[in-house]
Amino acid sequence: MATKSSQNGTGYVVFISLLFDLLAFTMILPLFPSLLDYYKQNDSGGLYQWLEQHISVFQKTIGVPDKFNGVLFGGILGSLFSFLQFASSPILGGISDVYGRKPVMIICLVGILSSYIIWSKATTFSLFVWSRIIGGLSKGNVSLSMAIVTDVYVPEKRGRGMAMIGIAFSVGFVFGPMIGAAYAKWSHGQEGVWFVQPALLAVALTIINIIFVTFAFNESLPKKNRASSVAGKLSEAFTYINVIDLFKFKLLDGVVPSEDIKKLRTLGTVYFTYLFLYSGLEFTLTFLTHNKFGYTSMQQGWMFFGIGITMAILQGGWVRRIPPARTAKTATLVNILVLFELLMLNV
């Protein structure tokens, strides 16, 4: 097991790497509605127009007016990115169990860099879609960061490492959208396509991240602790990807008592239902404010800034102080508030 100083050092490396990654990743969030508007106006004869022509049956079935095509395409892209991340992360994690965390982490970051480079050149919707596909397939660095924390921290100290990952997410989602929106606003007054500057900043942050990980991160998984079979780890990874096995917590059979597995299945179903409903709101919120209230990218950035600050205050100042005995009641209350939020948005 790693010493306390190496634990702290690795924890800080993971934190800084994730911070660079999340600042770059979140910059696009307030720009999505404007990006889809751009491709609608400038991708004549391209993929965007082709999709509009071939999606009419689906639109009529669910009653989506033509003016909301951008929301529909944005939702599809968001779901595609998350699905590819879901599919690739267990596979990349399994490969890292055999060959080590560092080389796989660098491969992920190079893939993410490629996606941002393509985005910076994406004057057509098809190129933009390719950038999201490559980005989704490469987004295993987040799960790898959690695996690294598991490698170096003893169980009783592991919460501290996970907390640093949570802090990186909070900081990234506070400042990343603001930086992206500010760069987009500035680039509107420059020559060339307006989204190129935010994309190039994401490229720069990712290059810095690759250099930082290459020189600052010491491999956290010793060779003696690595798995010997790639085939075995890939088989395990496909169990994670298989939704039926995943919901049954199949990999825990024989490892965890059956009563605990039943509780995990119930908790997993409840958590999935919450994420299924809330993630749709979270991703489409920018389209709602853009179409209903006419928010600019800068206003979207301020909105994310306010949301991020609120999350950081609640998670850092209140949530972590909730006694374990009150966790279930608090989660129920929060879900009621989310339902109230959804109802208010529909008024």
C-alpha positions as CSV (number, residue, x, y, z in Angstrom):
1,M,0.0,0.0,0.0
2,A,1.2,3.5,-0.8
3,T,2.7,5.7,1.9
4,K,0.7,8.7,3.2
5,S,2.9,11.2,1.2
6,S,2.5,9.2,-2.0
7,Q,-1.2,8.9,-1.4
8,N,-1.5,12.7,-1.0
9,G,0.8,13.3,-4.1
10,T,-1.3,11.0,-6.3
11,G,-4.5,12.5,-5.0
12,Y,-3.4,15.9,-6.0
13,V,-2.2,14.7,-9.4
14,V,-5.7,13.1,-10.0
15,F,-7.4,16.3,-8.8
16,I,-5.3,18.6,-11.1
17,S,-5.7,16.3,-14.1
18,L,-9.5,16.1,-13.6
19,L,-9.7,19.8,-13.2
20,F,-7.9,20.5,-16.5
21,D,-10.2,17.9,-18.1
22,L,-13.4,19.2,-16.7
23,L,-12.7,22.8,-17.5
24,A,-12.2,21.8,-21.1
25,F,-15.2,19.5,-21.1
26,T,-17.7,21.9,-19.6
27,M,-16.8,24.9,-21.8
28,I,-19.1,23.6,-24.6
29,L,-22.2,23.3,-22.3
30,P,-23.5,26.9,-22.7
31,L,-22.5,26.9,-26.4
32,F,-24.6,23.9,-27.4
33,P,-27.8,25.8,-28.4
34,S,-25.9,28.3,-30.4
35,L,-23.8,25.6,-32.1
36,L,-26.9,23.8,-33.2
37,D,-28.3,27.1,-34.6
38,Y,-25.0,27.6,-36.4
39,Y,-25.2,24.1,-38.1
40,K,-28.9,24.6,-39.0
41,Q,-28.0,27.8,-40.8
42,N,-24.6,26.8,-42.4
43,D,-24.8,23.0,-43.0
44,S,-26.8,23.2,-46.2
45,G,-26.9,19.9,-47.9
46,G,-25.0,18.3,-45.0
47,L,-25.8,15.9,-42.2
48,Y,-28.0,18.4,-40.3
49,Q,-30.3,18.9,-43.2
50,W,-30.4,15.2,-44.0
51,L,-31.4,14.4,-40.5
52,E,-34.2,17.1,-40.6
53,Q,-35.5,15.5,-43.8
54,H,-35.5,11.9,-42.4
55,I,-36.7,12.6,-38.9
56,S,-40.2,13.9,-39.8
57,V,-42.0,10.6,-38.9
58,F,-40.4,10.6,-35.4
59,Q,-41.2,14.3,-34.9
60,K,-44.9,13.8,-35.8
61,T,-45.1,10.7,-33.5
62,I,-43.9,12.6,-30.4
63,G,-45.2,16.0,-31.5
64,V,-42.0,18.0,-31.8
65,P,-42.3,21.2,-33.8
66,D,-39.7,21.9,-36.5
67,K,-38.3,24.9,-34.5
68,F,-37.2,22.5,-31.8
69,N,-35.0,20.3,-34.0
70,G,-31.9,21.7,-32.4
71,V,-33.1,20.5,-29.0
72,L,-33.9,17.0,-30.4
73,F,-30.4,16.8,-32.1
74,G,-28.7,18.1,-29.0
75,G,-30.5,15.5,-26.9
76,I,-29.4,12.8,-29.3
77,L,-25.8,14.0,-29.2
78,G,-25.8,14.1,-25.4
79,S,-27.2,10.6,-25.1
80,L,-24.8,9.3,-27.7
81,F,-21.8,10.8,-25.8
82,S,-23.0,9.3,-22.5
83,F,-23.7,5.9,-24.1
84,L,-20.2,5.7,-25.6
85,Q,-18.7,6.7,-22.3
86,F,-20.8,4.0,-20.5
87,A,-19.7,1.4,-23.1
88,S,-16.0,2.3,-23.2
89,S,-15.2,3.0,-19.6
90,P,-15.4,-0.6,-18.3
91,I,-13.3,-1.8,-21.3
92,L,-10.6,0.8,-20.7
93,G,-10.7,0.1,-17.0
94,G,-10.2,-3.6,-17.7
95,I,-7.3,-2.9,-20.0
96,S,-5.7,-0.7,-17.3
97,D,-6.0,-3.6,-14.8
98,V,-3.6,-5.5,-17.1
99,Y,-1.3,-2.8,-18.5
100,G,-1.5,-0.1,-15.8
101,R,-3.4,3.1,-15.3
102,K,-0.9,5.6,-16.7
103,P,-0.7,4.4,-20.4
104,V,-4.5,4.0,-20.6
105,M,-5.0,7.4,-19.0
106,I,-2.7,9.0,-21.6
107,I,-4.5,7.2,-24.4
108,C,-7.8,8.5,-23.1
109,L,-6.4,12.1,-23.0
110,V,-5.0,11.8,-26.5
111,G,-8.4,10.7,-27.7
112,I,-10.1,13.6,-25.9
113,L,-7.5,16.0,-27.5
114,S,-8.4,14.5,-30.9
115,S,-12.0,15.3,-30.3
116,Y,-11.3,18.9,-29.5
117,I,-9.1,19.3,-32.5
118,I,-11.9,18.0,-34.7
119,W,-14.4,20.3,-33.0
120,S,-12.1,23.3,-33.7
121,K,-12.3,22.3,-37.4
122,A,-16.0,21.4,-37.4
123,T,-17.6,23.8,-39.9
124,T,-20.0,20.9,-40.8
125,F,-22.4,19.1,-38.5
126,S,-20.9,15.7,-39.4
127,L,-17.5,16.7,-38.2
128,F,-19.0,18.0,-34.9
129,V,-20.8,14.6,-34.5
130,W,-17.5,12.8,-35.0
131,S,-15.8,14.9,-32.4
132,R,-18.6,13.9,-29.9
133,I,-18.2,10.2,-30.8
134,I,-14.4,10.2,-30.3
135,G,-14.8,12.3,-27.1
136,G,-17.4,9.8,-25.7
137,L,-15.2,6.8,-26.5
138,S,-12.2,8.5,-24.8
139,K,-13.9,9.6,-21.7
140,G,-12.7,6.7,-19.6
141,N,-10.3,9.0,-17.7
142,V,-13.0,9.8,-15.1
143,S,-13.5,6.1,-14.1
144,L,-9.7,5.6,-14.3
145,S,-9.2,8.5,-11.8
146,M,-11.5,6.7,-9.4
147,A,-9.6,3.5,-9.9
148,I,-6.3,5.3,-9.1
149,V,-7.8,6.6,-5.8
150,T,-8.8,3.0,-5.0
151,D,-5.2,1.9,-5.8
152,V,-3.4,4.2,-3.5
153,Y,-5.8,4.9,-0.6
154,V,-6.5,2.5,2.2
155,P,-10.3,1.9,2.7
156,E,-10.6,4.2,5.7
157,K,-9.0,7.1,3.8
158,R,-10.5,6.4,0.4
159,G,-13.4,8.9,1.0
160,R,-10.8,11.7,1.1
161,G,-9.6,10.8,-2.4
162,M,-13.1,10.5,-3.7
163,A,-13.9,13.9,-2.1
164,M,-11.1,15.5,-4.1
165,I,-12.7,14.1,-7.3
166,G,-16.0,15.6,-6.3
167,I,-14.3,19.0,-5.7
168,A,-12.7,18.8,-9.1
169,F,-16.2,18.3,-10.6
170,S,-17.6,21.2,-8.7
171,V,-14.8,23.6,-9.6
172,G,-14.9,22.5,-13.3
173,F,-18.7,23.0,-13.6
174,V,-18.4,26.4,-11.8
175,F,-15.7,27.9,-14.0
176,G,-15.7,25.8,-17.2
177,P,-19.0,27.1,-18.7
178,M,-18.1,30.7,-17.8
179,I,-14.7,30.4,-19.6
180,G,-16.3,28.8,-22.7
181,A,-19.1,31.5,-22.8
182,A,-16.6,34.3,-22.3
183,Y,-14.3,33.0,-25.1
184,A,-17.3,32.5,-27.4
185,K,-18.5,36.1,-26.7
186,W,-15.0,37.5,-27.4
187,S,-14.5,35.4,-30.6
188,H,-17.7,36.8,-32.1
189,G,-15.8,40.0,-32.6
190,Q,-12.8,38.2,-34.2
191,E,-12.3,36.8,-37.7
192,G,-13.4,33.2,-38.4
193,V,-16.0,31.0,-36.9
194,W,-17.0,32.0,-33.4
195,F,-16.6,28.6,-31.7
196,V,-13.0,28.0,-32.8
197,Q,-11.5,30.0,-30.0
198,P,-13.2,28.0,-27.2
199,A,-12.3,24.8,-29.0
200,L,-8.7,25.8,-29.2
201,L,-8.6,26.6,-25.5
202,A,-10.0,23.1,-24.8
203,V,-7.1,21.8,-27.0
204,A,-4.6,23.8,-25.0
205,L,-5.9,22.7,-21.7
206,T,-5.8,19.0,-22.8
207,I,-2.2,19.3,-24.1
208,I,-1.2,20.7,-20.7
209,N,-3.0,17.8,-19.1
210,I,-1.3,15.2,-21.2
211,I,2.1,16.7,-20.4
212,F,1.2,17.0,-16.7
213,V,0.1,13.3,-16.4
214,T,3.1,12.1,-18.4
215,F,5.6,13.7,-16.0
216,A,3.8,14.1,-12.7
217,F,1.8,10.8,-12.4
218,N,3.6,7.7,-11.1
219,E,1.9,4.5,-11.9
220,S,-0.5,3.5,-9.1
221,L,-1.0,-0.1,-10.0
222,P,2.2,-2.2,-9.4
223,K,2.9,-5.0,-11.8
224,K,2.5,-7.6,-9.0
225,N,-1.1,-6.5,-8.5
226,R,-2.2,-6.4,-12.2
227,A,-4.5,-8.9,-13.8
228,S,-2.8,-11.4,-16.1
229,S,-5.5,-11.9,-18.7
230,V,-6.9,-9.3,-20.9
231,A,-9.7,-11.7,-22.0
232,G,-10.8,-12.2,-18.5
233,K,-11.0,-8.5,-17.7
234,L,-12.8,-7.8,-21.0
235,S,-15.3,-10.5,-20.1
236,E,-15.9,-8.7,-16.7
237,A,-16.2,-5.4,-18.5
238,F,-19.0,-6.8,-20.8
239,T,-20.8,-7.8,-17.6
240,Y,-20.9,-4.1,-16.7
241,I,-22.1,-3.1,-20.1
242,N,-24.8,-5.8,-20.1
243,V,-27.7,-3.8,-18.6
244,I,-29.5,-6.9,-17.2
245,D,-26.4,-8.2,-15.4
246,L,-25.6,-4.7,-14.2
247,F,-28.9,-4.1,-12.6
248,K,-28.7,-7.6,-11.0
249,F,-25.2,-6.7,-9.6
250,K,-24.1,-10.1,-11.0
251,L,-20.4,-9.5,-10.3
252,L,-21.2,-9.4,-6.6
253,D,-22.8,-12.9,-6.5
254,G,-20.9,-15.0,-4.0
255,V,-18.9,-12.0,-2.8
256,V,-21.6,-10.0,-1.0
257,P,-24.5,-11.5,1.1
258,S,-27.7,-12.0,-0.9
259,E,-29.7,-9.7,1.4
260,D,-27.2,-6.9,0.7
261,I,-27.5,-7.5,-3.0
262,K,-31.3,-7.2,-2.8
263,K,-30.8,-3.8,-1.1
264,L,-28.3,-2.8,-3.8
265,R,-30.7,-3.7,-6.6
266,T,-33.4,-1.6,-5.0
267,L,-31.0,1.3,-4.5
268,G,-29.6,0.9,-8.0
269,T,-33.1,1.0,-9.6
270,V,-34.1,4.1,-7.6
271,Y,-30.9,5.9,-8.5
272,F,-31.2,5.0,-12.2
273,T,-34.7,6.3,-12.2
274,Y,-33.6,9.6,-10.7
275,L,-30.7,10.0,-13.1
276,F,-32.8,9.0,-16.1
277,L,-35.3,11.8,-15.3
278,Y,-32.9,14.5,-14.0
279,S,-30.1,14.1,-16.6
280,G,-32.6,14.9,-19.3
281,L,-33.4,18.2,-17.5
282,E,-29.8,19.0,-16.9
283,F,-28.7,18.6,-20.5
284,T,-31.7,20.3,-22.1
285,L,-31.8,23.2,-19.7
286,T,-29.6,25.3,-21.9
287,F,-32.0,24.7,-24.9
288,L,-35.0,25.7,-22.7
289,T,-33.5,29.0,-21.6
290,H,-32.2,29.6,-25.1
291,N,-35.5,29.0,-26.9
292,K,-37.9,30.3,-24.2
293,F,-36.0,33.2,-22.7
294,G,-33.5,34.0,-25.5
295,Y,-30.4,33.4,-23.3
296,T,-27.1,34.1,-24.9
297,S,-24.1,31.9,-24.4
298,M,-22.8,34.4,-21.8
299,Q,-26.1,34.2,-19.9
300,Q,-25.9,30.4,-20.1
301,G,-22.4,30.6,-18.6
302,W,-23.7,32.7,-15.7
303,M,-26.5,30.3,-15.2
304,F,-24.0,27.4,-14.9
305,F,-21.9,29.5,-12.6
306,G,-24.8,30.0,-10.2
307,I,-25.8,26.3,-10.4
308,G,-22.2,25.3,-9.7
309,I,-21.8,27.6,-6.7
310,T,-25.0,26.4,-5.2
311,M,-23.9,22.7,-5.7
312,A,-20.6,23.4,-4.1
313,I,-22.1,25.1,-1.1
314,L,-24.7,22.4,-0.6
315,Q,-22.4,19.5,-1.1
316,G,-19.5,20.9,0.9
317,G,-21.4,22.7,3.6
318,W,-24.6,20.6,4.2
319,V,-24.7,17.2,2.4
320,R,-21.5,15.9,4.0
321,R,-22.9,16.7,7.5
322,I,-26.1,14.8,7.1
323,P,-26.2,11.9,9.6
324,P,-26.4,8.4,8.0
325,A,-29.8,7.8,9.7
326,R,-31.3,10.8,7.9
327,T,-29.9,10.0,4.4
328,A,-33.0,8.3,3.1
329,K,-35.4,11.0,4.3
330,T,-33.2,13.7,2.9
331,A,-32.9,12.0,-0.5
332,T,-36.7,11.7,-0.6
333,L,-37.1,15.4,0.2
334,V,-34.6,16.3,-2.6
335,N,-36.5,14.2,-5.1
336,I,-39.7,16.0,-4.2
337,L,-37.9,19.3,-4.7
338,V,-36.7,18.1,-8.1
339,L,-40.3,17.2,-9.0
340,F,-41.4,20.7,-8.0
341,E,-38.6,22.1,-10.1
342,L,-39.8,20.2,-13.2
343,L,-43.4,21.3,-12.6
344,M,-42.3,25.0,-12.3
345,L,-40.4,24.7,-15.6
346,N,-43.5,23.6,-17.3
347,V,-45.6,26.5,-16.1
